Amino acid sequence: MTAPIDKIQVLETIEKDIITCLQSAGQALFELSKEKSSLKQAEGHTHQFLKTLGHIENKLTEQINYLTQVSTGQPHEGSGYASQKVLQMAWHRLEHARSRVNELERIKNKHLQGRAMLRPQPQQVNQNQQNGTQPPANVQGAGTTG
């Protein structure tokens, strides 16, 4: 298992290698720009540059491969990102389901209230049948002429 601290240290090492690489390139160019340049020293700096550049390329490729594995959601020992993402999505789905159930409950209650307003109460129907009277007229539809 590779800890995040170890990954950061590897990146710091790569950064130092990049600095060394640039210094070698600069020294090689400086040596070649001299009027009396030493071909042996220029070749030494160039060799150091190429060697360090190859090392940097290998280490960066390893880091890129690691990041590709972690970011694609494949199981990885050093990362809890995939599990955290799954949990976060589950919470989001749960919250969505709750809001939808609450919305449906509200619609159901509104519908039941509307039905209760339209239907006469069972006691009222029984009393009206016993008395032989009709239920009261709907107040909303009735209007006065004037």
DSSP file with accessible surface (Angstrom, degrees, kcal/mol):
  #  RESIDUE AA STRUCTURE BP1 BP2  ACC     N-H-->O    O-->H-N    N-H-->O    O-->H-N    TCO  KAPPA ALPHA  PHI   PSI    X-CA   Y-CA   Z-CA
    1    1 A M              0   0  173      0, 0.0     2,-0.6     0, 0.0    75,-0.0   0.000 360.0 360.0 360.0 131.5    0.0    0.0    0.0
    2    2 A T        -     0   0   55      4,-0.0     0, 0.0     3,-0.0     0, 0.0  -0.897 360.0-141.5-105.1 122.8    1.4    3.4   -1.0
    3    3 A A     >  -     0   0   35     -2,-0.6     4,-1.7     1,-0.1     3,-0.4  -0.429  22.6-115.3 -79.0 155.1    0.5    6.3    1.3
    4    4 A P  H  > S+     0   0   92      0, 0.0     4,-2.2     0, 0.0     5,-0.2   0.859 116.8  59.5 -58.0 -32.8   -0.2    9.7   -0.2
    5    5 A I  H  > S+     0   0  109      1,-0.2     4,-2.3     2,-0.2     5,-0.2   0.907 103.4  51.2 -62.7 -41.3    2.9   11.1    1.6
    6    6 A D  H  > S+     0   0   73     -3,-0.4     4,-2.2     1,-0.2    -1,-0.2   0.900 108.5  51.4 -62.6 -41.0    5.0    8.6   -0.4
    7    7 A K  H  X S+     0   0   41     -4,-1.7     4,-2.1     2,-0.2    -1,-0.2   0.894 109.9  49.5 -63.3 -39.5    3.4    9.7   -3.7
    8    8 A I  H  X S+     0   0   90     -4,-2.2     4,-2.3     2,-0.2    -2,-0.2   0.911 109.4  51.8 -66.8 -39.3    4.2   13.3   -2.8
    9    9 A Q  H  X S+     0   0  101     -4,-2.3     4,-2.2     2,-0.2    -2,-0.2   0.897 108.1  51.7 -64.8 -38.6    7.8   12.5   -2.0
   10   10 A V  H  X S+     0   0   48     -4,-2.2     4,-2.4     1,-0.2    -1,-0.2   0.927 110.0  49.6 -63.0 -42.0    8.1   10.7   -5.4
   11   11 A L  H  X S+     0   0   84     -4,-2.1     4,-2.3     1,-0.2    -2,-0.2   0.879 109.1  52.0 -65.3 -37.0    6.8   13.8   -7.1
   12   12 A E  H  X S+     0   0   96     -4,-2.3     4,-2.3     2,-0.2    -1,-0.2   0.896 108.8  50.8 -64.6 -39.4    9.2   16.0   -5.2
   13   13 A T  H  X S+     0   0   72     -4,-2.2     4,-2.3     2,-0.2    -2,-0.2   0.917 109.6  50.2 -63.8 -42.3   12.1   13.7   -6.4
   14   14 A I  H  X S+     0   0    6     -4,-2.4     4,-2.2     2,-0.2    -2,-0.2   0.915 108.8  52.6 -61.6 -41.3   10.9   14.0  -10.0
   15   15 A E  H  X S+     0   0  122     -4,-2.3     4,-2.1     1,-0.2    -2,-0.2   0.923 109.1  48.8 -61.7 -42.6   10.8   17.8   -9.5
   16   16 A K  H  X S+     0   0  135     -4,-2.3     4,-2.5     1,-0.2    -1,-0.2   0.894 109.7  52.9 -64.2 -37.8   14.4   17.8   -8.3
   17   17 A D  H  X S+     0   0   31     -4,-2.3     4,-2.6     2,-0.2    -1,-0.2   0.876 106.4  52.9 -65.5 -36.0   15.4   15.6  -11.3
   18   18 A I  H  X S+     0   0   69     -4,-2.2     4,-2.6     2,-0.2    -1,-0.2   0.922 109.1  49.3 -64.2 -42.3   13.8   18.1  -13.6
   19   19 A I  H  X S+     0   0   85     -4,-2.1     4,-2.5     2,-0.2    -2,-0.2   0.936 111.9  48.2 -61.4 -45.0   15.8   20.9  -12.1
   20   20 A T  H  X S+     0   0   50     -4,-2.5     4,-2.5     1,-0.2    -2,-0.2   0.911 110.9  52.0 -61.6 -41.0   19.0   18.7  -12.4
   21   21 A C  H  X S+     0   0    6     -4,-2.6     4,-2.3     1,-0.2    -2,-0.2   0.928 110.6  46.8 -61.5 -46.6   18.1   18.0  -16.1
   22   22 A L  H  X S+     0   0  116     -4,-2.6     4,-2.6     1,-0.2    -1,-0.2   0.886 111.3  52.0 -65.1 -37.4   17.6   21.7  -16.9
   23   23 A Q  H  X S+     0   0  115     -4,-2.5     4,-2.7     2,-0.2    -2,-0.2   0.919 109.4  49.6 -64.4 -42.1   20.9   22.6  -15.1
   24   24 A S  H  X S+     0   0    7     -4,-2.5     4,-2.4     2,-0.2    -2,-0.2   0.914 111.6  48.6 -62.5 -42.7   22.7   19.9  -17.2
   25   25 A A  H  X S+     0   0   26     -4,-2.3     4,-2.5     2,-0.2     5,-0.2   0.929 112.5  48.8 -63.7 -42.7   21.2   21.2  -20.4
   26   26 A G  H  X S+     0   0   39     -4,-2.6     4,-2.6     1,-0.2    -2,-0.2   0.906 111.7  48.5 -64.0 -40.8   22.2   24.8  -19.4
   27   27 A Q  H  X S+     0   0   94     -4,-2.7     4,-2.6     2,-0.2    -1,-0.2   0.893 111.0  50.8 -67.5 -37.7   25.7   23.8  -18.6
   28   28 A A  H  X S+     0   0    7     -4,-2.4     4,-2.2     2,-0.2    -2,-0.2   0.935 113.5  44.8 -65.4 -43.9   26.1   21.9  -21.9
   29   29 A L  H  X S+     0   0  121     -4,-2.5     4,-1.6     2,-0.2    -2,-0.2   0.894 112.8  51.5 -66.3 -38.7   24.9   24.9  -23.8
   30   30 A F  H  X S+     0   0  127     -4,-2.6     4,-0.8    -5,-0.2    -2,-0.2   0.924 109.8  49.7 -62.7 -43.1   27.1   27.2  -21.8
   31   31 A E  H >< S+     0   0   11     -4,-2.6     3,-0.7     1,-0.2    -2,-0.2   0.902 111.6  48.6 -63.8 -39.9   30.1   25.1  -22.5
   32   32 A L  H 3< S+     0   0   92     -4,-2.2    -1,-0.2     1,-0.2    -2,-0.2   0.771 105.4  58.9 -71.8 -24.2   29.3   25.0  -26.2
   33   33 A S  H 3< S+     0   0   88     -4,-1.6    -1,-0.2    -5,-0.2    -2,-0.2   0.658  85.3 101.4 -80.2 -13.4   28.9   28.8  -26.3
   34   34 A K  S X< S-     0   0   86     -4,-0.8     3,-0.6    -3,-0.7    -3,-0.0  -0.345  78.6-127.9 -68.5 153.1   32.4   29.4  -25.1
   35   35 A E  T 3  S+     0   0  198      1,-0.3     2,-0.7    -2,-0.0    -1,-0.1   0.916 110.2  32.0 -66.8 -42.9   35.1   30.3  -27.6
   36   36 A K  T 3  S-     0   0  192      2,-0.0    -1,-0.3    -3,-0.0     2,-0.2  -0.713  90.4-179.6-112.6  78.4   37.3   27.5  -26.4
   37   37 A S    <   -     0   0   52     -2,-0.7     2,-0.7    -3,-0.6    -5,-0.1  -0.517  28.6-126.5 -83.2 148.9   34.8   25.0  -25.4
   38   38 A S     >  -     0   0   47     -2,-0.2     4,-2.4     1,-0.2     5,-0.2  -0.852  14.2-162.6 -94.9 112.1   35.7   21.6  -23.9
   39   39 A L  H  > S+     0   0  112     -2,-0.7     4,-2.6     1,-0.2     5,-0.2   0.869  90.1  56.6 -62.9 -35.0   34.0   19.0  -26.0
   40   40 A K  H  > S+     0   0  175      2,-0.2     4,-2.1     1,-0.2    -1,-0.2   0.917 109.5  44.4 -63.8 -43.7   34.5   16.4  -23.2
   41   41 A Q  H  > S+     0   0  102      2,-0.2     4,-2.6     1,-0.2     5,-0.2   0.907 112.7  51.7 -68.2 -40.6   32.7   18.6  -20.6
   42   42 A A  H  X S+     0   0    4     -4,-2.4     4,-2.4     1,-0.2    -2,-0.2   0.919 111.3  47.6 -62.5 -42.1   29.9   19.4  -23.1
   43   43 A E  H  X S+     0   0  121     -4,-2.6     4,-2.9     2,-0.2    -1,-0.2   0.884 110.3  52.9 -65.5 -38.3   29.4   15.7  -23.8
   44   44 A G  H  X S+     0   0   40     -4,-2.1     4,-2.4     2,-0.2    -2,-0.2   0.931 111.7  44.5 -62.5 -45.2   29.4   14.9  -20.1
   45   45 A H  H  X S+     0   0   47     -4,-2.6     4,-2.5     2,-0.2    -2,-0.2   0.891 114.3  50.3 -66.1 -38.5   26.7   17.5  -19.4
   46   46 A T  H  X S+     0   0   57     -4,-2.4     4,-2.7    -5,-0.2     5,-0.2   0.917 110.5  49.2 -65.6 -42.2   24.7   16.2  -22.4
   47   47 A H  H  X S+     0   0  127     -4,-2.9     4,-2.6     2,-0.2    -2,-0.2   0.926 111.9  48.8 -62.0 -43.9   25.1   12.6  -21.2
   48   48 A Q  H  X S+     0   0   73     -4,-2.4     4,-2.6     2,-0.2     5,-0.2   0.909 111.0  51.6 -61.6 -41.3   23.9   13.7  -17.7
   49   49 A F  H  X S+     0   0   55     -4,-2.5     4,-2.6     1,-0.2    -2,-0.2   0.947 112.6  44.0 -59.8 -49.9   20.9   15.5  -19.3
   50   50 A L  H  X S+     0   0  102     -4,-2.7     4,-2.3     2,-0.2    -2,-0.2   0.891 113.8  50.5 -66.1 -38.8   19.8   12.5  -21.4
   51   51 A K  H  X S+     0   0  136     -4,-2.6     4,-2.0    -5,-0.2    -1,-0.2   0.946 114.4  43.3 -64.2 -46.6   20.3   10.1  -18.5
   52   52 A T  H  X S+     0   0   10     -4,-2.6     4,-2.7     1,-0.2    -2,-0.2   0.896 111.5  55.1 -66.7 -39.1   18.2   12.3  -16.1
   53   53 A L  H  X S+     0   0   75     -4,-2.6     4,-2.5    -5,-0.2    -1,-0.2   0.913 107.8  49.1 -61.7 -41.8   15.6   12.9  -18.8
   54   54 A G  H  X S+     0   0   27     -4,-2.3     4,-2.3     2,-0.2    -1,-0.2   0.908 111.3  49.7 -63.0 -41.7   15.1    9.2  -19.3
   55   55 A H  H  X S+     0   0   79     -4,-2.0     4,-2.4     2,-0.2    -2,-0.2   0.925 111.2  49.2 -62.9 -43.9   14.7    8.8  -15.5
   56   56 A I  H  X S+     0   0   11     -4,-2.7     4,-2.8     1,-0.2     5,-0.3   0.925 109.6  52.0 -61.6 -44.3   12.2   11.6  -15.4
   57   57 A E  H  X S+     0   0  125     -4,-2.5     4,-2.3     1,-0.2    -1,-0.2   0.924 110.6  47.6 -60.6 -44.1   10.2   10.1  -18.3
   58   58 A N  H  X S+     0   0  101     -4,-2.3     4,-2.1     2,-0.2    -1,-0.2   0.927 114.0  46.2 -62.8 -45.9   10.0    6.7  -16.5
   59   59 A K  H  X S+     0   0   64     -4,-2.4     4,-2.1     2,-0.2    -2,-0.2   0.898 112.8  49.2 -67.3 -39.4    8.9    8.1  -13.2
   60   60 A L  H  X S+     0   0   69     -4,-2.8     4,-2.7    -5,-0.2    -1,-0.2   0.897 109.0  53.4 -67.4 -36.5    6.3   10.4  -14.8
   61   61 A T  H  X S+     0   0   64     -4,-2.3     4,-2.6    -5,-0.3    -2,-0.2   0.921 108.2  50.5 -62.8 -41.8    4.9    7.4  -16.8
   62   62 A E  H  X S+     0   0  102     -4,-2.1     4,-2.3     1,-0.2    -1,-0.2   0.922 111.7  47.8 -60.1 -44.2    4.6    5.5  -13.5
   63   63 A Q  H  X S+     0   0   13     -4,-2.1     4,-2.6     2,-0.2    -2,-0.2   0.903 111.5  49.8 -65.0 -40.8    2.7    8.4  -11.9
   64   64 A I  H  X S+     0   0   99     -4,-2.7     4,-2.4     2,-0.2    -2,-0.2   0.919 110.9  49.6 -65.5 -42.4    0.4    8.8  -14.9
   65   65 A N  H  X S+     0   0   89     -4,-2.6     4,-2.2     2,-0.2    -1,-0.2   0.913 111.2  50.0 -62.0 -42.1   -0.4    5.1  -14.9
   66   66 A Y  H  X S+     0   0   39     -4,-2.3     4,-2.4     1,-0.2    -2,-0.2   0.947 111.8  47.2 -60.4 -48.3   -1.1    5.2  -11.2
   67   67 A L  H  X S+     0   0  103     -4,-2.6     4,-2.6     1,-0.2    -2,-0.2   0.868 109.5  54.5 -64.9 -34.3   -3.5    8.2  -11.7
   68   68 A T  H  X S+     0   0   72     -4,-2.4     4,-1.2     2,-0.2    -1,-0.2   0.926 109.9  46.7 -64.7 -43.1   -5.2    6.5  -14.6
   69   69 A Q  H  <>S+     0   0   93     -4,-2.2     5,-1.0     1,-0.2     4,-0.3   0.928 115.1  45.7 -64.1 -44.7   -5.9    3.5  -12.5
   70   70 A V  H ><5S+     0   0   24     -4,-2.4     3,-1.1     1,-0.2    -2,-0.2   0.912 113.0  49.0 -67.3 -41.0   -7.2    5.5   -9.5
   71   71 A S  H 3<5S+     0   0   86     -4,-2.6    -1,-0.2     1,-0.2    -2,-0.2   0.700 101.1  63.3 -77.6 -16.7   -9.4    7.8  -11.6
   72   72 A T  T 3<5S-     0   0   82     -4,-1.2    -1,-0.2    -3,-0.3    -2,-0.2   0.493 112.1-112.7 -87.0  -0.6  -11.1    5.1  -13.6
   73   73 A G  T < 5 +     0   0   43     -3,-1.1    -3,-0.1     1,-0.3    -2,-0.1   0.545  65.2 148.5  85.2   6.2  -12.7    3.7  -10.5
   74   74 A Q      < -     0   0  110     -5,-1.0    -1,-0.3     1,-0.1     8,-0.2  -0.466  61.3 -91.1 -70.0 147.0  -10.7    0.4  -10.5
   75   75 A P        +     0   0  133      0, 0.0     2,-0.4     0, 0.0    -1,-0.1  -0.328  53.4 177.8 -59.4 135.5  -10.1   -0.9   -7.0
   76   76 A H    >   -     0   0   52      3,-0.4     3,-1.1     1,-0.1     6,-0.1  -0.996  33.5-135.8-143.7 140.2   -6.8    0.3   -5.7
   77   77 A E  T 3  S+     0   0  151     -2,-0.4    -1,-0.1     1,-0.2     0, 0.0   0.860 102.2  45.8 -64.4 -37.4   -5.2   -0.2   -2.3
   78   78 A G  T 3  S+     0   0   24    -75,-0.1     2,-0.4     2,-0.0    -1,-0.2   0.335 103.2  70.3 -93.2   8.0   -4.1    3.4   -1.7
   79   79 A S    <   +     0   0   36     -3,-1.1    -3,-0.4     1,-0.1     4,-0.2  -0.983  39.9 178.7-133.2 134.5   -7.3    5.2   -2.7
   80   80 A G     >  +     0   0   48     -2,-0.4     4,-2.4     1,-0.1     5,-0.2   0.218  61.6 104.5-106.5  10.9  -10.7    5.4   -1.1
   81   81 A Y  H  > S+     0   0  120      1,-0.2     4,-2.7     2,-0.2     5,-0.2   0.914  77.0  50.5 -60.9 -46.0  -12.0    7.7   -3.8
   82   82 A A  H  > S+     0   0   32      1,-0.2     4,-2.4     2,-0.2    -1,-0.2   0.932 113.2  45.5 -61.6 -44.7  -14.1    5.1   -5.6
   83   83 A S  H  > S+     0   0   90      1,-0.2     4,-2.4     2,-0.2    -1,-0.2   0.903 113.0  50.6 -64.8 -40.3  -15.8    4.0   -2.4
   84   84 A Q  H  X S+     0   0  131     -4,-2.4     4,-2.6     2,-0.2    -2,-0.2   0.912 110.3  49.8 -64.5 -39.8  -16.4    7.6   -1.4
   85   85 A K  H  X S+     0   0   92     -4,-2.7     4,-2.5     2,-0.2    -2,-0.2   0.913 110.2  50.2 -65.8 -42.3  -17.9    8.4   -4.8
   86   86 A V  H  X S+     0   0   99     -4,-2.4     4,-2.3     2,-0.2    -1,-0.2   0.929 112.4  47.8 -61.3 -44.9  -20.3    5.4   -4.6
   87   87 A L  H  X S+     0   0  101     -4,-2.4     4,-2.5     2,-0.2    -2,-0.2   0.929 110.8  50.9 -62.0 -44.9  -21.4    6.5   -1.1
   88   88 A Q  H  X S+     0   0  116     -4,-2.6     4,-2.1     1,-0.2    -2,-0.2   0.920 111.1  48.0 -61.1 -41.9  -22.0   10.0   -2.3
   89   89 A M  H  X S+     0   0   82     -4,-2.5     4,-2.5     2,-0.2    -1,-0.2   0.885 109.9  52.9 -67.2 -37.2  -24.1    8.9   -5.2
   90   90 A A  H  X S+     0   0   36     -4,-2.3     4,-2.6     2,-0.2    -2,-0.2   0.922 109.2  49.0 -64.1 -42.9  -26.1    6.6   -2.9
   91   91 A W  H  X S+     0   0  143     -4,-2.5     4,-2.6     2,-0.2    -1,-0.2   0.902 110.8  51.2 -61.8 -39.9  -26.8    9.5   -0.6
   92   92 A H  H  X S+     0   0  125     -4,-2.1     4,-2.2    -5,-0.2    -2,-0.2   0.929 111.1  46.8 -63.7 -44.2  -27.9   11.6   -3.6
   93   93 A R  H  X S+     0   0  143     -4,-2.5     4,-2.6     2,-0.2    -2,-0.2   0.903 112.1  51.3 -64.4 -40.3  -30.2    8.8   -4.8
   94   94 A L  H  X S+     0   0   71     -4,-2.6     4,-2.6     2,-0.2    -2,-0.2   0.933 110.3  48.3 -61.7 -45.2  -31.7    8.4   -1.3
   95   95 A E  H  X S+     0   0  105     -4,-2.6     4,-2.3     1,-0.2    -1,-0.2   0.904 111.7  50.2 -63.9 -39.0  -32.3   12.1   -1.0
   96   96 A H  H  X S+     0   0  120     -4,-2.2     4,-2.4     2,-0.2    -1,-0.2   0.926 110.6  49.4 -64.8 -43.3  -34.0   12.2   -4.4
   97   97 A A  H  X S+     0   0   49     -4,-2.6     4,-2.7     1,-0.2    -2,-0.2   0.913 110.7  51.0 -62.9 -41.8  -36.2    9.2   -3.5
   98   98 A R  H  X S+     0   0  126     -4,-2.6     4,-2.6     2,-0.2    -1,-0.2   0.923 110.6  47.7 -61.4 -45.5  -37.2   10.9   -0.2
   99   99 A S  H  X S+     0   0   60     -4,-2.3     4,-2.2     1,-0.2    -1,-0.2   0.906 112.7  49.5 -65.3 -36.8  -38.1   14.1   -2.0
  100  100 A R  H  X S+     0   0  112     -4,-2.4     4,-2.6     2,-0.2    -2,-0.2   0.922 111.0  48.9 -67.8 -41.8  -40.2   12.2   -4.6
  101  101 A V  H  X S+     0   0   90     -4,-2.7     4,-2.6     1,-0.2    -2,-0.2   0.921 111.7  50.0 -62.9 -42.9  -42.0   10.2   -1.9
  102  102 A N  H  X S+     0   0  110     -4,-2.6     4,-2.3    -5,-0.2    -1,-0.2   0.907 110.8  49.7 -62.2 -39.8  -42.8   13.5    0.0
  103  103 A E  H  X S+     0   0   82     -4,-2.2     4,-2.4     2,-0.2    -2,-0.2   0.929 111.7  47.6 -64.9 -43.6  -44.1   15.0   -3.3
  104  104 A L  H  X S+     0   0   85     -4,-2.6     4,-2.6     2,-0.2    -2,-0.2   0.892 110.7  52.3 -64.9 -38.1  -46.3   12.0   -4.0
  105  105 A E  H  X S+     0   0   85     -4,-2.6     4,-2.6     2,-0.2    -1,-0.2   0.922 109.4  49.7 -62.7 -42.2  -47.6   12.1   -0.4
  106  106 A R  H  X S+     0   0  141     -4,-2.3     4,-2.4     1,-0.2    -2,-0.2   0.934 111.9  47.8 -63.8 -42.8  -48.5   15.7   -0.8
  107  107 A I  H  X S+     0   0   78     -4,-2.4     4,-2.5     2,-0.2    -2,-0.2   0.919 111.4  51.0 -64.2 -42.1  -50.3   15.1   -4.1
  108  108 A K  H  X S+     0   0  100     -4,-2.6     4,-2.8     2,-0.2     5,-0.2   0.943 110.9  47.9 -61.4 -46.4  -52.2   12.1   -2.5
  109  109 A N  H  X S+     0   0   69     -4,-2.6     4,-2.3     1,-0.2    -1,-0.2   0.908 111.5  50.3 -63.2 -39.1  -53.3   14.3    0.5
  110  110 A K  H  X S+     0   0  144     -4,-2.4     4,-2.1     1,-0.2    -1,-0.2   0.921 111.9  48.2 -64.1 -41.7  -54.4   17.1   -1.8
  111  111 A H  H  X S+     0   0  115     -4,-2.5     4,-2.4     2,-0.2    -2,-0.2   0.915 111.3  49.6 -65.1 -43.8  -56.4   14.6   -3.9
  112  112 A L  H  X S+     0   0   84     -4,-2.8     4,-2.3     1,-0.2    -1,-0.2   0.890 110.2  50.9 -64.9 -37.7  -58.0   13.0   -0.8
  113  113 A Q  H  X S+     0   0  133     -4,-2.3     4,-1.8    -5,-0.2    -1,-0.2   0.915 109.9  50.4 -65.0 -40.6  -59.0   16.4    0.5
  114  114 A G  H  X S+     0   0   36     -4,-2.1     4,-1.5     1,-0.2    -2,-0.2   0.907 111.6  47.5 -64.2 -41.0  -60.5   17.3   -2.9
  115  115 A R  H  X S+     0   0  100     -4,-2.4     4,-2.1     1,-0.2    -1,-0.2   0.890 109.3  53.9 -66.6 -38.8  -62.5   14.0   -2.9
  116  116 A A  H  < S+     0   0   54     -4,-2.3    -1,-0.2     1,-0.2    -2,-0.2   0.868 107.5  51.2 -65.5 -34.1  -63.7   14.6    0.7
  117  117 A M  H  < S+     0   0  166     -4,-1.8    -1,-0.2     1,-0.2    -2,-0.2   0.867 112.4  46.0 -69.9 -35.3  -65.0   18.0   -0.3
  118  118 A L  H  < S+     0   0  148     -4,-1.5    -2,-0.2    -5,-0.1    -1,-0.2   0.827 104.0  68.9 -79.1 -33.8  -67.0   16.6   -3.2
  119  119 A R  S  < S-     0   0  150     -4,-2.1     2,-0.1    -5,-0.1     0, 0.0  -0.701  84.4-123.1 -88.1 136.9  -68.5   13.6   -1.4
  120  120 A P        -     0   0   69      0, 0.0    -2,-0.1     0, 0.0    -3,-0.0  -0.435  38.8 -96.0 -72.4 152.0  -71.2   14.2    1.3
  121  121 A Q     >  -     0   0  111      1,-0.1     4,-2.1    -2,-0.1     3,-0.3  -0.390  29.6-120.4 -65.8 144.8  -70.3   12.7    4.7
  122  122 A P  H  > S+     0   0   92      0, 0.0     4,-2.2     0, 0.0     5,-0.2   0.885 113.5  52.6 -57.7 -36.5  -71.9    9.2    5.3
  123  123 A Q  H  > S+     0   0  150      1,-0.2     4,-2.4     2,-0.2     5,-0.2   0.915 108.2  51.3 -66.5 -39.1  -73.8   10.5    8.4
  124  124 A Q  H  > S+     0   0   80     -3,-0.3     4,-2.5     2,-0.2    -1,-0.2   0.923 109.6  49.5 -64.3 -41.2  -75.2   13.3    6.3
  125  125 A V  H  X S+     0   0   47     -4,-2.1     4,-2.3     1,-0.2    -2,-0.2   0.935 111.8  48.6 -64.0 -44.8  -76.4   10.9    3.6
  126  126 A N  H  X S+     0   0   86     -4,-2.2     4,-2.2     1,-0.2    -1,-0.2   0.919 112.9  47.4 -62.5 -43.2  -78.0    8.6    6.2
  127  127 A Q  H  X S+     0   0  107     -4,-2.4     4,-2.4     1,-0.2     6,-0.3   0.919 111.7  50.5 -65.3 -42.0  -79.8   11.5    7.9
  128  128 A N  H  X>S+     0   0   25     -4,-2.5     5,-1.5     1,-0.2     4,-1.2   0.894 111.1  48.7 -64.1 -38.3  -81.0   12.9    4.5
  129  129 A Q  H  <5S+     0   0  138     -4,-2.3    -1,-0.2    -5,-0.2    -2,-0.2   0.892 112.7  47.7 -69.3 -39.2  -82.4    9.5    3.5
  130  130 A Q  H  <5S+     0   0  157     -4,-2.2    -2,-0.2     1,-0.2    -1,-0.2   0.897 117.1  42.0 -68.0 -39.7  -84.2    9.0    6.8
  131  131 A N  H  <5S-     0   0  115     -4,-2.4    -1,-0.2    -5,-0.2    -2,-0.2   0.632 106.7-125.9 -81.6 -16.5  -85.7   12.5    6.7
  132  132 A G  T  <5 +     0   0   68     -4,-1.2     2,-0.3     1,-0.3    -3,-0.2   0.711  66.6 130.9  78.9  16.8  -86.5   12.2    3.0
  133  133 A T      < -     0   0   75     -5,-1.5    -1,-0.3    -6,-0.3    -2,-0.1  -0.685  56.9-118.8-101.4 162.0  -84.7   15.5    2.3
  134  134 A Q        -     0   0  171     -2,-0.3     3,-0.1     1,-0.1    -1,-0.0  -0.631  38.2 -93.1 -94.7 155.6  -82.1   16.1   -0.3
  135  135 A P        -     0   0   75      0, 0.0    -1,-0.1     0, 0.0     3,-0.1  -0.263  56.4 -85.2 -63.7 153.8  -78.6   17.1    0.5
  136  136 A P        -     0   0   99      0, 0.0     3,-0.1     0, 0.0     2,-0.0  -0.274  51.8-100.4 -60.5 148.4  -78.0   20.9    0.6
  137  137 A A        -     0   0   83      1,-0.1     2,-0.3    -3,-0.1     5,-0.0  -0.324  44.8 -90.7 -68.4 153.1  -77.2   22.5   -2.8
  138  138 A N     >  -     0   0  107      1,-0.2     4,-1.0    -3,-0.1     3,-0.1  -0.462  33.2-152.0 -66.9 121.7  -73.6   23.3   -3.6
  139  139 A V  T  4 S+     0   0  124     -2,-0.3     3,-0.2     1,-0.2    -1,-0.2   0.859  90.2  59.4 -68.5 -32.4  -73.0   26.8   -2.4
  140  140 A Q  T  4 S+     0   0  175      1,-0.2    -1,-0.2     3,-0.0    -2,-0.1   0.912 108.4  43.3 -66.6 -39.4  -70.3   27.5   -5.0
  141  141 A G  T  4 S+     0   0   70     -3,-0.1     2,-0.3     2,-0.0    -1,-0.2   0.697  97.1  91.1 -79.9 -18.0  -72.6   26.9   -8.0
  142  142 A A     <  +     0   0   68     -4,-1.0     2,-0.3    -3,-0.2     0, 0.0  -0.589  52.9 175.0 -83.5 141.2  -75.6   28.8   -6.5
  143  143 A G        -     0   0   70     -2,-0.3     2,-0.4     0, 0.0    -2,-0.0  -0.949  26.1-122.6-139.9 158.6  -75.9   32.4   -7.2
  144  144 A T        -     0   0  142     -2,-0.3     2,-0.5     2,-0.0    -2,-0.0  -0.794  20.1-134.6-102.0 146.5  -78.5   35.1   -6.5
  145  145 A T              0   0  143     -2,-0.4     0, 0.0     1,-0.0     0, 0.0  -0.796 360.0 360.0 -97.8 137.5  -80.1   37.1   -9.2
  146  146 A G              0   0  127     -2,-0.5    -2,-0.0     0, 0.0    -1,-0.0  -0.933 360.0 360.0-158.0 360.0  -80.3   40.7   -8.6
